[in-house]
Amino acid sequence: MENNSLKNNELISGISILAVLKYAYTMEISKCLLIEPLLSYTRVLQVLKRTNSNIKSIENLIIKESIVFANFSSRYQDKLLLSVNSIILFEKLGLIKINDGKVQFTGEKFNFSNPTLGGKAKDRIAAAKRLADILMKGDASELYLSLRVEI
């Protein structure tokens, strides 16, 4: 049972990364590793999936939405292996390509509207465009600093 749960987690995380890459097309691995920990915050997911959301940066999330990322560094560490496994899995599936520290979207045939993906994946797909915009705005080092990730 636990093994199935691990696969589901890697699939959900992979779909989240893939959905963000659909809009960004190419992204540094370091930015891709922020996707899962960010979307694991229910409040972040709710804000980003809203169609009327005008959040443009991590700072907007913190200031406008009063989202506290006090434990983000530990959440990042907790989700790091999951994110890496998901990236490797989706590369093996041919949906992304890893080259020179960047992850590239190659999942043009992936059906993001497939109802069998489930509600959790659907919510993350809905948040992907806004999250892609946020992640593409600044340098990875600025994002890590804003989120206070300790490496």
N, CA, C and O atoms as a GROMACS GRO file, in nm:
protein
  604
    1MET      N    1   0.082  -0.119   0.000
    1MET     CA    2   0.000   0.000   0.000
    1MET      C    3   0.086   0.126   0.000
    1MET      O    4   0.057   0.221  -0.072
    2GLU      N    5   0.192   0.126   0.081
    2GLU     CA    6   0.279   0.244   0.090
    2GLU      C    7   0.350   0.268  -0.044
    2GLU      O    8   0.368   0.383  -0.084
    3ASN      N    9   0.389   0.161  -0.112
    3ASN     CA   10   0.456   0.175  -0.241
    3ASN      C   11   0.366   0.244  -0.342
    3ASN      O   12   0.413   0.331  -0.416
    4ASN      N   13   0.238   0.208  -0.346
    4ASN     CA   14   0.143   0.272  -0.434
    4ASN      C   15   0.130   0.420  -0.401
    4ASN      O   16   0.121   0.503  -0.491
    5SER      N   17   0.130   0.453  -0.273
    5SER     CA   18   0.122   0.592  -0.229
    5SER      C   19   0.243   0.670  -0.277
    5SER      O   20   0.230   0.785  -0.320
    6LEU      N   21   0.361   0.609  -0.269
    6LEU     CA   22   0.482   0.676  -0.317
    6LEU      C   23   0.473   0.704  -0.466
    6LEU      O   24   0.510   0.813  -0.510
    7LYS      N   25   0.424   0.608  -0.542
    7LYS     CA   26   0.409   0.629  -0.686
    7LYS      C   27   0.311   0.742  -0.713
    7LYS      O   28   0.336   0.826  -0.799
    8ASN      N   29   0.199   0.744  -0.641
    8ASN     CA   30   0.101   0.850  -0.660
    8ASN      C   31   0.161   0.986  -0.629
    8ASN      O   32   0.138   1.082  -0.701
    9ASN      N   33   0.238   0.995  -0.520
    9ASN     CA   34   0.302   1.121  -0.485
    9ASN      C   35   0.398   1.166  -0.595
    9ASN      O   36   0.400   1.284  -0.630
   10GLU      N   37   0.476   1.074  -0.648
   10GLU     CA   38   0.569   1.109  -0.755
   10GLU      C   39   0.495   1.148  -0.882
   10GLU      O   40   0.540   1.236  -0.955
   11LEU      N   41   0.383   1.084  -0.908
   11LEU     CA   42   0.304   1.120  -1.025
   11LEU      C   43   0.242   1.259  -1.009
   11LEU      O   44   0.247   1.340  -1.102
   12ILE      N   45   0.185   1.288  -0.894
   12ILE     CA   46   0.125   1.420  -0.870
   12ILE      C   47   0.231   1.528  -0.878
   12ILE      O   48   0.211   1.631  -0.942
   13SER      N   49   0.344   1.505  -0.815
   13SER     CA   50   0.454   1.600  -0.819
   13SER      C   51   0.505   1.618  -0.962
   13SER      O   52   0.530   1.730  -1.006
   14GLY      N   53   0.518   1.508  -1.034
   14GLY     CA   54   0.563   1.513  -1.173
   14GLY      C   55   0.466   1.587  -1.263
   14GLY      O   56   0.508   1.664  -1.349
   15ILE      N   57   0.337   1.564  -1.243
   15ILE     CA   58   0.235   1.635  -1.320
   15ILE      C   59   0.241   1.784  -1.289
   15ILE      O   60   0.225   1.867  -1.379
   16SER      N   61   0.265   1.819  -1.164
   16SER     CA   62   0.277   1.960  -1.125
   16SER      C   63   0.395   2.025  -1.196
   16SER      O   64   0.382   2.135  -1.251
   17ILE      N   65   0.508   1.959  -1.195
   17ILE     CA   66   0.628   2.011  -1.262
   17ILE      C   67   0.604   2.020  -1.412
   17ILE      O   68   0.639   2.120  -1.475
   18LEU      N   69   0.545   1.917  -1.470
   18LEU     CA   70   0.516   1.915  -1.612
   18LEU      C   71   0.421   2.028  -1.651
   18LEU      O   72   0.440   2.094  -1.753
   19ALA      N   73   0.318   2.052  -1.569
   19ALA     CA   74   0.221   2.157  -1.598
   19ALA      C   75   0.286   2.295  -1.594
   19ALA      O   76   0.255   2.380  -1.678
   20VAL      N   77   0.375   2.318  -1.500
   20VAL     CA   78   0.447   2.446  -1.494
   20VAL      C   79   0.538   2.460  -1.616
   20VAL      O   80   0.545   2.567  -1.676
   21LEU      N   81   0.606   2.353  -1.652
   21LEU     CA   82   0.695   2.357  -1.769
   21LEU      C   83   0.619   2.377  -1.899
   21LEU      O   84   0.674   2.429  -1.996
   22LYS      N   85   0.494   2.337  -1.902
   22LYS     CA   86   0.412   2.360  -2.022
   22LYS      C   87   0.408   2.509  -2.054
   22LYS      O   88   0.406   2.548  -2.171
   23TYR      N   89   0.406   2.593  -1.952
   23TYR     CA   90   0.401   2.738  -1.971
   23TYR      C   91   0.539   2.802  -1.977
   23TYR      O   92   0.558   2.902  -2.046
   24ALA      N   93   0.634   2.747  -1.905
   24ALA     CA   94   0.770   2.804  -1.902
   24ALA      C   95   0.857   2.745  -2.013
   24ALA      O   96   0.955   2.808  -2.054
   25TYR      N   97   0.824   2.628  -2.059
   25TYR     CA   98   0.894   2.546  -2.159
   25TYR      C   99   1.029   2.496  -2.110
   25TYR      O  100   1.054   2.375  -2.114
   26THR      N  101   1.117   2.585  -2.064
   26THR     CA  102   1.247   2.545  -2.010
   26THR      C  103   1.268   2.617  -1.878
   26THR      O  104   1.238   2.736  -1.866
   27MET      N  105   1.320   2.544  -1.779
   27MET     CA  106   1.340   2.603  -1.647
   27MET      C  107   1.460   2.536  -1.581
   27MET      O  108   1.485   2.417  -1.600
   28GLU      N  109   1.534   2.614  -1.503
   28GLU     CA  110   1.645   2.558  -1.428
   28GLU      C  111   1.594   2.451  -1.331
   28GLU      O  112   1.484   2.463  -1.277
   29ILE      N  113   1.675   2.349  -1.310
   29ILE     CA  114   1.638   2.243  -1.216
   29ILE      C  115   1.610   2.303  -1.078
   29ILE      O  116   1.516   2.262  -1.010
   30SER      N  117   1.692   2.399  -1.037
   30SER     CA  118   1.674   2.460  -0.905
   30SER      C  119   1.537   2.524  -0.888
   30SER      O  120   1.481   2.522  -0.779
   31LYS      N  121   1.482   2.579  -0.995
   31LYS     CA  122   1.346   2.636  -0.989
   31LYS      C  123   1.241   2.526  -0.988
   31LYS      O  124   1.140   2.535  -0.918
   32CYS      N  125   1.265   2.420  -1.066
   32CYS     CA  126   1.171   2.307  -1.067
   32CYS      C  127   1.158   2.245  -0.929
   32CYS      O  128   1.051   2.195  -0.893
   33LEU      N  129   1.266   2.248  -0.853
   33LEU     CA  130   1.263   2.189  -0.719
   33LEU      C  131   1.180   2.271  -0.621
   33LEU      O  132   1.151   2.224  -0.510
   34LEU      N  133   1.140   2.392  -0.658
   34LEU     CA  134   1.055   2.475  -0.573
   34LEU      C  135   0.906   2.448  -0.596
   34LEU      O  136   0.823   2.485  -0.512
   35ILE      N  137   0.871   2.385  -0.706
   35ILE     CA  138   0.730   2.366  -0.744
   35ILE      C  139   0.654   2.284  -0.641
   35ILE      O  140   0.551   2.329  -0.590
   36GLU      N  141   0.702   2.167  -0.608
   36GLU     CA  142   0.631   2.079  -0.514
   36GLU      C  143   0.616   2.141  -0.376
   36GLU      O  144   0.506   2.141  -0.321
   37PRO      N  145   0.724   2.194  -0.316
   37PRO     CA  146   0.705   2.254  -0.184
   37PRO      C  147   0.610   2.374  -0.185
   37PRO      O  148   0.536   2.395  -0.089
   38LEU      N  149   0.611   2.453  -0.292
   38LEU     CA  150   0.518   2.567  -0.299
   38LEU      C  151   0.374   2.519  -0.311
   38LEU      O  152   0.286   2.569  -0.240
   39LEU      N  153   0.349   2.423  -0.399
   39LEU     CA  154   0.212   2.377  -0.420
   39LEU      C  155   0.162   2.289  -0.306
   39LEU      O  156   0.043   2.259  -0.299
   40SER      N  157   0.251   2.248  -0.217
   40SER     CA  158   0.207   2.168  -0.102
   40SER      C  159   0.142   2.256   0.005
   40SER      O  160   0.080   2.205   0.098
   41TYR      N  161   0.156   2.387  -0.007
   41TYR     CA  162   0.084   2.480   0.080
   41TYR      C  163  -0.057   2.497   0.024
   41TYR      O  164  -0.074   2.545  -0.088
   42THR      N  165  -0.157   2.457   0.100
   42THR     CA  166  -0.295   2.467   0.054
   42THR      C  167  -0.331   2.609   0.014
   42THR      O  168  -0.395   2.631  -0.088
   43ARG      N  169  -0.289   2.705   0.094
   43ARG     CA  170  -0.322   2.846   0.067
   43ARG      C  171  -0.258   2.894  -0.064
   43ARG      O  172  -0.323   2.965  -0.142
   44VAL      N  173  -0.135   2.856  -0.090
   44VAL     CA  174  -0.068   2.894  -0.215
   44VAL      C  175  -0.144   2.834  -0.332
   44VAL      O  176  -0.169   2.903  -0.431
   45LEU      N  177  -0.179   2.708  -0.323
   45LEU     CA  178  -0.252   2.640  -0.429
   45LEU      C  179  -0.386   2.709  -0.454
   45LEU      O  180  -0.423   2.732  -0.570
   46GLN      N  181  -0.458   2.742  -0.348
   46GLN     CA  182  -0.588   2.808  -0.363
   46GLN      C  183  -0.574   2.943  -0.433
   46GLN      O  184  -0.652   2.974  -0.523
   47VAL      N  185  -0.475   3.021  -0.393
   47VAL     CA  186  -0.455   3.154  -0.452
   47VAL      C  187  -0.416   3.143  -0.599
   47VAL      O  188  -0.471   3.214  -0.683
   48LEU      N  189  -0.323   3.056  -0.631
   48LEU     CA  190  -0.272   3.046  -0.768
   48LEU      C  191  -0.371   2.984  -0.865
   48LEU      O  192  -0.365   3.013  -0.985
   49LYS      N  193  -0.461   2.901  -0.818
   49LYS     CA  194  -0.557   2.839  -0.911
   49LYS      C  195  -0.678   2.928  -0.939
   49LYS      O  196  -0.756   2.900  -1.031
   50ARG      N  197  -0.696   3.035  -0.859
   50ARG     CA  198  -0.807   3.127  -0.884
   50ARG      C  199  -0.788   3.198  -1.017
   50ARG      O  200  -0.678   3.247  -1.047
   51THR      N  201  -0.893   3.204  -1.096
   51THR     CA  202  -0.882   3.269  -1.227
   51THR      C  203  -0.862   3.420  -1.216
   51THR      O  204  -0.806   3.482  -1.307
   52ASN      N  205  -0.907   3.479  -1.106
   52ASN     CA  206  -0.893   3.624  -1.091
   52ASN      C  207  -0.769   3.664  -1.010
   52ASN      O  208  -0.755   3.779  -0.971
   53SER      N  209  -0.681   3.570  -0.984
   53SER     CA  210  -0.559   3.597  -0.908
   53SER      C  211  -0.463   3.681  -0.991
   53SER      O  212  -0.440   3.652  -1.109
   54ASN      N  213  -0.406   3.784  -0.930
   54ASN     CA  214  -0.309   3.867  -1.002
   54ASN      C  215  -0.173   3.866  -0.932
   54ASN      O  216  -0.100   3.965  -0.935
   55ILE      N  217  -0.141   3.756  -0.870
   55ILE     CA  218  -0.013   3.740  -0.802
   55ILE      C  219   0.096   3.730  -0.907
   55ILE      O  220   0.088   3.650  -1.000
   56LYS      N  221   0.198   3.813  -0.892
   56LYS     CA  222   0.305   3.819  -0.992
   56LYS      C  223   0.442   3.775  -0.940
   56LYS      O  224   0.535   3.755  -1.018
   57SER      N  225   0.454   3.759  -0.807
   57SER     CA  226   0.584   3.724  -0.751
   57SER      C  227   0.568   3.655  -0.616
   57SER      O  228   0.460   3.653  -0.558
   58ILE      N  229   0.677   3.599  -0.569
   58ILE     CA  230   0.679   3.539  -0.435
   58ILE      C  231   0.648   3.646  -0.332
   58ILE      O  232   0.576   3.622  -0.235
   59GLU      N  233   0.702   3.765  -0.354
   59GLU     CA  234   0.678   3.876  -0.261
   59GLU      C  235   0.529   3.910  -0.254
   59GLU      O  236   0.478   3.940  -0.146
   60ASN      N  237   0.458   3.904  -0.369
   60ASN     CA  238   0.313   3.927  -0.370
   60ASN      C  239   0.240   3.824  -0.285
   60ASN      O  240   0.146   3.857  -0.213
   61LEU      N  241   0.283   3.700  -0.294
   61LEU     CA  242   0.221   3.595  -0.212
   61LEU      C  243   0.238   3.626  -0.064
   61LEU      O  244   0.145   3.609   0.015
   62ILE      N  245   0.356   3.670  -0.029
   62ILE     CA  246   0.385   3.698   0.111
   62ILE      C  247   0.310   3.822   0.159
   62ILE      O  248   0.249   3.820   0.266
   63ILE      N  249   0.313   3.929   0.080
   63ILE     CA  250   0.255   4.057   0.123
   63ILE      C  251   0.104   4.062   0.100
   63ILE      O  252   0.028   4.084   0.195
   64LYS      N  253   0.059   4.043  -0.024
   64LYS     CA  254  -0.084   4.057  -0.056
   64LYS      C  255  -0.171   3.949   0.005
   64LYS      O  256  -0.282   3.975   0.050
   65GLU      N  257  -0.120   3.829   0.007
   65GLU     CA  258  -0.201   3.717   0.055
   65GLU      C  259  -0.167   3.676   0.198
   65GLU      O  260  -0.227   3.582   0.252
   66SER      N  261  -0.073   3.744   0.257
   66SER     CA  262  -0.032   3.716   0.396
   66SER      C  263   0.004   3.569   0.418
   66SER      O  264  -0.030   3.510   0.520
   67ILE      N  265   0.072   3.512   0.320
   67ILE     CA  266   0.115   3.374   0.332
   67ILE      C  267   0.250   3.372   0.401
   67ILE      O  268   0.344   3.439   0.359
   68VAL      N  269   0.258   3.296   0.507
   68VAL     CA  270   0.380   3.287   0.585
   68VAL      C  271   0.456   3.161   0.543
   68VAL      O  272   0.403   3.050   0.547
   69PHE      N  273   0.580   3.181   0.502
   69PHE     CA  274   0.664   3.069   0.461
   69PHE      C  275   0.768   3.038   0.568
   69PHE      O  276   0.882   3.007   0.537
   70ALA      N  277   0.728   3.047   0.694
   70ALA     CA  278   0.821   3.027   0.806
   70ALA      C  279   0.889   2.891   0.802
   70ALA      O  280   1.006   2.879   0.838
   71ASN      N  281   0.818   2.789   0.759
   71ASN     CA  282   0.875   2.654   0.757
   71ASN      C  283   0.912   2.608   0.616
   71ASN      O  284   0.926   2.488   0.592
   72PHE      N  285   0.928   2.702   0.524
   72PHE     CA  286   0.951   2.662   0.385
   72PHE      C  287   1.080   2.583   0.368
   72PHE      O  288   1.083   2.485   0.293
   73SER      N  289   1.186   2.622   0.436
   73SER     CA  290   1.314   2.553   0.421
   73SER      C  291   1.302   2.405   0.458
   73SER      O  292   1.353   2.318   0.387
   74SER      N  293   1.234   2.376   0.568
   74SER     CA  294   1.219   2.235   0.607
   74SER      C  295   1.123   2.163   0.511
   74SER      O  296   1.142   2.045   0.482
   75ARG      N  297   1.021   2.233   0.463
   75ARG     CA  298   0.930   2.172   0.366
   75ARG      C  299   1.005   2.143   0.235
   75ARG      O  300   0.986   2.039   0.173
   76TYR      N  301   1.090   2.236   0.196
   76TYR     CA  302   1.174   2.216   0.077
   76TYR      C  303   1.260   2.090   0.093
   76TYR      O  304   1.265   2.006   0.003
   77GLN      N  305   1.326   2.077   0.207
   77GLN     CA  306   1.410   1.960   0.233
   77GLN      C  307   1.328   1.831   0.232
   77GLN      O  308   1.371   1.729   0.179
   78ASP      N  309   1.208   1.837   0.292
   78ASP     CA  310   1.120   1.719   0.296
   78ASP      C  311   1.074   1.676   0.157
   78ASP      O  312   1.055   1.557   0.132
   79LYS      N  313   1.055   1.772   0.067
   79LYS     CA  314   1.002   1.743  -0.067
   79LYS      C  315   1.112   1.726  -0.172
   79LYS      O  316   1.082   1.693  -0.287
   80LEU      N  317   1.237   1.747  -0.134
   80LEU     CA  318   1.347   1.745  -0.231
   80LEU      C  319   1.360   1.610  -0.302
   80LEU      O  320   1.368   1.606  -0.425
   81LEU      N  321   1.363   1.501  -0.228
   81LEU     CA  322   1.376   1.368  -0.289
   81LEU      C  323   1.256   1.337  -0.379
   81LEU      O  324   1.272   1.282  -0.488
   82LEU      N  325   1.137   1.373  -0.334
   82LEU     CA  326   1.016   1.353  -0.414
   82LEU      C  327   1.027   1.430  -0.546
   82LEU      O  328   0.996   1.375  -0.652
   83SER      N  329   1.071   1.554  -0.540
   83SER     CA  330   1.086   1.635  -0.661
   83SER      C  331   1.188   1.575  -0.756
   83SER      O  332   1.163   1.566  -0.877
   84VAL      N  333   1.302   1.535  -0.704
   84VAL     CA  334   1.407   1.475  -0.787
   84VAL      C  335   1.357   1.345  -0.850
   84VAL      O  336   1.377   1.323  -0.970
   85ASN      N  337   1.293   1.260  -0.771
   85ASN     CA  338   1.239   1.134  -0.825
   85ASN      C  339   1.136   1.160  -0.934
   85ASN      O  340   1.132   1.090  -1.035
   86SER      N  341   1.052   1.261  -0.914
   86SER     CA  342   0.949   1.294  -1.013
   86SER      C  343   1.012   1.343  -1.143
   86SER      O  344   0.968   1.306  -1.252
   87ILE      N  345   1.115   1.425  -1.132
   87ILE     CA  346   1.184   1.474  -1.251
   87ILE      C  347   1.248   1.357  -1.327
   87ILE      O  348   1.238   1.349  -1.449
   88ILE      N  349   1.312   1.267  -1.254
   88ILE     CA  350   1.375   1.150  -1.318
   88ILE      C  351   1.269   1.061  -1.383
   88ILE      O  352   1.286   1.016  -1.496
   89LEU      N  353   1.159   1.036  -1.312
   89LEU     CA  354   1.051   0.954  -1.365
   89LEU      C  355   0.994   1.013  -1.494
   89LEU      O  356   0.975   0.942  -1.592
   90PHE      N  357   0.967   1.143  -1.492
   90PHE     CA  358   0.905   1.206  -1.609
   90PHE      C  359   1.004   1.218  -1.726
   90PHE      O  360   0.963   1.225  -1.842
   91GLU      N  361   1.134   1.222  -1.695
   91GLU     CA  362   1.233   1.216  -1.803
   91GLU      C  363   1.230   1.076  -1.866
   91GLU      O  364   1.234   1.063  -1.988
   92LYS      N  365   1.224   0.973  -1.782
   92LYS     CA  366   1.218   0.835  -1.833
   92LYS      C  367   1.092   0.811  -1.916
   92LYS      O  368   1.093   0.732  -2.010
   93LEU      N  369   0.984   0.881  -1.881
   93LEU     CA  370   0.858   0.870  -1.956
   93LEU      C  371   0.861   0.951  -2.086
   93LEU      O  372   0.768   0.943  -2.166
   94GLY      N  373   0.967   1.030  -2.105
   94GLY     CA  374   0.981   1.109  -2.227
   94GLY      C  375   0.900   1.238  -2.226
   94GLY      O  376   0.877   1.297  -2.332
   95LEU      N  377   0.855   1.281  -2.109
   95LEU     CA  378   0.772   1.402  -2.100
   95LEU      C  379   0.854   1.528  -2.075
   95LEU      O  380   0.807   1.639  -2.100
   96ILE      N  381   0.976   1.510  -2.026
   96ILE     CA  382   1.068   1.622  -2.007
   96ILE      C  383   1.207   1.576  -2.049
   96ILE      O  384   1.235   1.457  -2.061
   97LYS      N  385   1.293   1.674  -2.070
   97LYS     CA  386   1.432   1.645  -2.106
   97LYS      C  387   1.520   1.729  -2.014
   97LYS      O  388   1.492   1.846  -1.990
   98ILE      N  389   1.627   1.668  -1.962
   98ILE     CA  390   1.720   1.739  -1.875
   98ILE      C  391   1.850   1.759  -1.951
   98ILE      O  392   1.908   1.664  -2.005
   99ASN      N  393   1.896   1.885  -1.955
   99ASN     CA  394   2.019   1.916  -2.026
   99ASN      C  395   2.080   2.043  -1.970
   99ASN      O  396   2.012   2.145  -1.958
  100ASP      N  397   2.208   2.038  -1.936
  100ASP     CA  398   2.282   2.156  -1.888
  100ASP      C  399   2.214   2.226  -1.771
  100ASP      O  400   2.207   2.349  -1.769
  101GLY      N  401   2.164   2.150  -1.675
  101GLY     CA  402   2.104   2.210  -1.556
  101GLY      C  403   1.965   2.266  -1.576
  101GLY      O  404   1.912   2.336  -1.490
  102LYS      N  405   1.907   2.237  -1.692
  102LYS     CA  406   1.772   2.287  -1.722
  102LYS      C  407   1.680   2.170  -1.755
  102LYS      O  408   1.723   2.066  -1.804
  103VAL      N  409   1.554   2.191  -1.727
  103VAL     CA  410   1.451   2.092  -1.758
  103VAL      C  411   1.364   2.150  -1.868
  103VAL      O  412   1.317   2.264  -1.858
  104GLN      N  413   1.344   2.072  -1.973
  104GLN     CA  414   1.269   2.119  -2.089
  104GLN      C  415   1.141   2.037  -2.106
  104GLN      O  416   1.143   1.915  -2.090
  105PHE      N  417   1.032   2.103  -2.138
  105PHE     CA  418   0.903   2.039  -2.162
  105PHE      C  419   0.906   1.968  -2.297
  105PHE      O  420   0.937   2.029  -2.399
  106THR      N  421   0.874   1.839  -2.297
  106THR     CA  422   0.861   1.762  -2.421
  106THR      C  423   0.731   1.681  -2.419
  106THR      O  424   0.716   1.585  -2.495
  107GLY      N  425   0.638   1.720  -2.332
  107GLY     CA  426   0.515   1.644  -2.313
  107GLY      C  427   0.396   1.698  -2.389
  107GLY      O  428   0.286   1.705  -2.336
  108GLU      N  429   0.419   1.738  -2.514
  108GLU     CA  430   0.312   1.797  -2.594
  108GLU      C  431   0.190   1.705  -2.606
  108GLU      O  432   0.077   1.753  -2.620
  109LYS      N  433   0.212   1.576  -2.600
  109LYS     CA  434   0.101   1.481  -2.615
  109LYS      C  435   0.033   1.446  -2.483
  109LYS      O  436  -0.065   1.372  -2.482
  110PHE      N  437   0.085   1.498  -2.371
  110PHE     CA  438   0.025   1.469  -2.241
  110PHE      C  439  -0.110   1.539  -2.231
  110PHE      O  440  -0.120   1.658  -2.262
  111ASN      N  441  -0.213   1.466  -2.189
  111ASN     CA  442  -0.348   1.521  -2.180
  111ASN      C  443  -0.374   1.574  -2.039
  111ASN      O  444  -0.409   1.498  -1.948
  112PHE      N  445  -0.356   1.704  -2.020
  112PHE     CA  446  -0.375   1.766  -1.890
  112PHE      C  447  -0.522   1.770  -1.848
  112PHE      O  448  -0.551   1.793  -1.730
  113SER      N  449  -0.613   1.749  -1.941
  113SER     CA  450  -0.756   1.754  -1.907
  113SER      C  451  -0.816   1.616  -1.887
  113SER      O  452  -0.938   1.603  -1.874
  114ASN      N  453  -0.734   1.513  -1.884
  114ASN     CA  454  -0.782   1.376  -1.862
  114ASN      C  455  -0.846   1.367  -1.723
  114ASN      O  456  -0.779   1.392  -1.623
  115PRO      N  457  -0.974   1.330  -1.715
  115PRO     CA  458  -1.043   1.326  -1.585
  115PRO      C  459  -0.986   1.222  -1.489
  115PRO      O  460  -1.008   1.231  -1.368
  116THR      N  461  -0.914   1.123  -1.539
  116THR     CA  462  -0.857   1.021  -1.450
  116THR      C  463  -0.737   1.073  -1.371
  116THR      O  464  -0.688   1.004  -1.281
  117LEU      N  465  -0.689   1.193  -1.401
  117LEU     CA  466  -0.579   1.251  -1.324
  117LEU      C  467  -0.622   1.283  -1.181
  117LEU      O  468  -0.539   1.281  -1.089
  118GLY      N  469  -0.750   1.312  -1.162
  118GLY     CA  470  -0.802   1.337  -1.028
  118GLY      C  471  -0.801   1.484  -0.990
  118GLY      O  472  -0.742   1.568  -1.058
  119GLY      N  473  -0.869   1.512  -0.880
  119GLY     CA  474  -0.888   1.650  -0.834
  119GLY      C  475  -0.760   1.719  -0.790
  119GLY      O  476  -0.741   1.838  -0.817
  120LYS      N  477  -0.672   1.646  -0.723
  120LYS     CA  478  -0.547   1.706  -0.675
  120LYS      C  479  -0.462   1.752  -0.793
  120LYS      O  480  -0.409   1.863  -0.791
  121ALA      N  481  -0.450   1.669  -0.894
  121ALA     CA  482  -0.374   1.706  -1.013
  121ALA      C  483  -0.442   1.821  -1.086
  121ALA      O  484  -0.376   1.912  -1.136
  122LYS      N  485  -0.574   1.817  -1.093
  122LYS     CA  486  -0.649   1.923  -1.162
  122LYS      C  487  -0.624   2.059  -1.097
  122LYS      O  488  -0.604   2.158  -1.167
  123ASP      N  489  -0.624   2.064  -0.963
  123ASP     CA  490  -0.596   2.189  -0.892
  123ASP      C  491  -0.456   2.240  -0.921
  123ASP      O  492  -0.436   2.359  -0.943
  124ARG      N  493  -0.360   2.150  -0.922
  124ARG     CA  494  -0.221   2.190  -0.947
  124ARG      C  495  -0.202   2.236  -1.092
  124ARG      O  496  -0.126   2.329  -1.118
  125ILE      N  497  -0.270   2.172  -1.184
  125ILE     CA  498  -0.265   2.214  -1.324
  125ILE      C  499  -0.324   2.353  -1.338
  125ILE      O  500  -0.272   2.436  -1.414
  126ALA      N  501  -0.432   2.380  -1.266
  126ALA     CA  502  -0.495   2.513  -1.270
  126ALA      C  503  -0.403   2.622  -1.214
  126ALA      O  504  -0.412   2.737  -1.256
  127ALA      N  505  -0.317   2.587  -1.122
  127ALA     CA  506  -0.224   2.684  -1.062
  127ALA      C  507  -0.095   2.699  -1.141
  127ALA      O  508  -0.016   2.790  -1.114
  128ALA      N  509  -0.071   2.613  -1.238
  128ALA     CA  510   0.059   2.605  -1.305
  128ALA      C  511   0.098   2.731  -1.380
  128ALA      O  512   0.214   2.772  -1.373
  129LYS      N  513   0.007   2.793  -1.452
  129LYS     CA  514   0.042   2.913  -1.531
  129LYS      C  515   0.093   3.024  -1.442
  129LYS      O  516   0.197   3.084  -1.470
  130ARG      N  517   0.021   3.052  -1.334
  130ARG     CA  518   0.064   3.159  -1.244
  130ARG      C  519   0.196   3.126  -1.175
  130ARG      O  520   0.281   3.213  -1.156
  131LEU      N  521   0.212   3.000  -1.137
  131LEU     CA  522   0.338   2.960  -1.074
  131LEU      C  523   0.454   2.970  -1.173
  131LEU      O  524   0.564   3.011  -1.136
  132ALA      N  525   0.430   2.933  -1.298
  132ALA     CA  526   0.534   2.947  -1.401
  132ALA      C  527   0.575   3.093  -1.416
  132ALA      O  528   0.694   3.124  -1.425
  133ASP      N  529   0.477   3.182  -1.419
  133ASP     CA  530   0.506   3.326  -1.430
  133ASP      C  531   0.592   3.374  -1.314
  133ASP      O  532   0.687   3.449  -1.334
  134ILE      N  533   0.557   3.330  -1.193
  134ILE     CA  534   0.632   3.370  -1.073
  134ILE      C  535   0.776   3.318  -1.080
  134ILE      O  536   0.870   3.392  -1.054
  135LEU      N  537   0.791   3.191  -1.113
  135LEU     CA  538   0.924   3.130  -1.114
  135LEU      C  539   1.013   3.184  -1.225
  135LEU      O  540   1.135   3.185  -1.210
  136MET      N  541   0.954   3.228  -1.335
  136MET     CA  542   1.033   3.278  -1.447
  136MET      C  543   1.076   3.423  -1.428
  136MET      O  544   1.162   3.472  -1.502
  137LYS      N  545   1.018   3.492  -1.333
  137LYS     CA  546   1.047   3.635  -1.313
  137LYS      C  547   1.189   3.664  -1.265
  137LYS      O  548   1.256   3.752  -1.319
  138GLY      N  549   1.236   3.591  -1.166
  138GLY     CA  550   1.365   3.624  -1.107
  138GLY      C  551   1.466   3.512  -1.117
  138GLY      O  552   1.437   3.404  -1.169
  139ASP      N  553   1.583   3.540  -1.066
  139ASP     CA  554   1.687   3.438  -1.057
  139ASP      C  555   1.649   3.336  -0.950
  139ASP      O  556   1.577   3.367  -0.855
  140ALA      N  557   1.698   3.215  -0.968
  140ALA     CA  558   1.673   3.110  -0.868
  140ALA      C  559   1.726   3.152  -0.732
  140ALA      O  560   1.663   3.126  -0.630
  141SER      N  561   1.842   3.217  -0.730
  141SER     CA  562   1.901   3.259  -0.602
  141SER      C  563   1.811   3.359  -0.529
  141SER      O  564   1.802   3.356  -0.406
  142GLU      N  565   1.745   3.447  -0.604
  142GLU     CA  566   1.651   3.543  -0.543
  142GLU      C  567   1.530   3.472  -0.484
  142GLU      O  568   1.484   3.506  -0.376
  143LEU      N  569   1.479   3.373  -0.556
  143LEU     CA  570   1.365   3.297  -0.507
  143LEU      C  571   1.401   3.221  -0.380
  143LEU      O  572   1.325   3.222  -0.283
  144TYR      N  573   1.516   3.156  -0.381
  144TYR     CA  574   1.560   3.081  -0.264
  144TYR      C  575   1.581   3.173  -0.144
  144TYR      O  576   1.550   3.137  -0.031
  145LEU      N  577   1.634   3.293  -0.170
  145LEU     CA  578   1.655   3.390  -0.064
  145LEU      C  579   1.521   3.440  -0.008
  145LEU      O  580   1.503   3.447   0.113
  146SER      N  581   1.427   3.473  -0.097
  146SER     CA  582   1.295   3.519  -0.053
  146SER      C  583   1.222   3.415   0.030
  146SER      O  584   1.150   3.448   0.124
  147LEU      N  585   1.240   3.288  -0.007
  147LEU     CA  586   1.173   3.179   0.064
  147LEU      C  587   1.255   3.127   0.182
  147LEU      O  588   1.211   3.038   0.254
  148ARG      N  589   1.373   3.184   0.201
  148ARG     CA  590   1.464   3.149   0.311
  148ARG      C  591   1.500   3.001   0.314
  148ARG      O  592   1.498   2.936   0.418
  149VAL      N  593   1.533   2.950   0.196
  149VAL     CA  594   1.575   2.810   0.186
  149VAL      C  595   1.720   2.800   0.229
  149VAL      O  596   1.807   2.870   0.177
  150GLU      N  597   1.746   2.712   0.324
  150GLU     CA  598   1.882   2.688   0.371
  150GLU      C  599   1.936   2.563   0.301
  150GLU      O  600   1.877   2.455   0.310
  151ILE      N  601   2.047   2.580   0.233
  151ILE     CA  602   2.106   2.468   0.159
  151ILE      C  603   2.238   2.431   0.221
  151ILE      O  604   2.304   2.338   0.174
   0.00000   0.00000   0.00000
